[in-house]
Structures are given as structure tokens and as C-alpha cells.
């Protein structure tokens, strides 16, 4: 079947049982699949989403450095 990357499930479980977790995952997939396919098919949309993510990361970085609230992990997209 080929190599697969696996992530531990436990950090993502916020509900009391796995069934509710998987129901939530499927709801997210159903709600966002069309947009994910569009990211792959439409270069203009990809660029727009990429820029939005970059801006969000920069805004989150500025917010994190000046507050004592929860920290957000960001990556530099300028490499």
C-alpha cells in the first residue's frame, strides 16, 4: 500500500469518545472538500489562500509577542 504518515490521535480528541471525534472530522471534510479541491485546481485561489495564511501567521506572531495568552505556532513562508 505504500508509506503512510501517522499522527497520534489522542491530542486531537476533545470529545469524550472517538465516535464524536470522527463525526466532527467528517463534518469538517464535507464542509471544506470543495474549497480544498479548488486550492489545487485554481492558481488564483491558491495564491489568495496562501496570502491569507501568511497574513494570519504574521498577525498571530505579533499578538503572541505582546500577550501572555496562549501561544500559536507559525512558520515562515518567506523561505
C-alpha positions, 0 to 999 in steps of 0.5 A: 500500500505504500508509506503512510504518515501517522499522527497520534490521535489522542491530542486531537480528541476533545470529545469524550469518545472517538465516535464524536471525534470522527463525526466532527472530522467528517463534518469538517471534510464535507464542509471544506472538500470543495474549497480544498479541491479548488486550492489545487485546481485554481492558481488564483485561489491558491495564491489568495489562500496562501496570502491569507495564511501568511497574513494570519501567521504574521498577525498571530506572531505579533499578538503572541509577542505582546500577550501572555495568552496562549501561544500559536505556532507559525512558520515562515513562508518567506523561505 
